[in-house]
Amino acid sequence: MTTAPPADRFRRLTAAWLVLVALTLLSLVLGEWFRAAQWLPLLVAAIIWFKGAVVATAFIESHVAHPFVTRLLQAFVAIAPLALVVTAFFGDTLARWAIL
């Protein structure tokens, strides 16, 4: 494992943070402009997945973890976007299944 100089690490973390802020603002704009679009949940799910991947790589440093931990983290990051898509397209069915 190679340790980058602090200035380089700071630049990478700052860039990751700026990407996360930009994606958050993009999500807000897309939600406001295309609120009734059928494809919007898919795009938002992709943005959420990408943001999770950025956090896992830049801040949690999953790329230097054991492969099992990396795969587990990738699965965890994929759960929220998948849940969003399933809920957006099959919400009524899921609600019927959840009724006692």
Secondary structure by P-SEA (a helix, b strand, c coil): cccccaaaaaaaaaaaaaaaaaaaaaaaaaaaacccccaaaaaaaaaaaaaaaaaaccccccccccaaaaaaaaaaaaaaaaaaaaaaccaaaaaaaacc
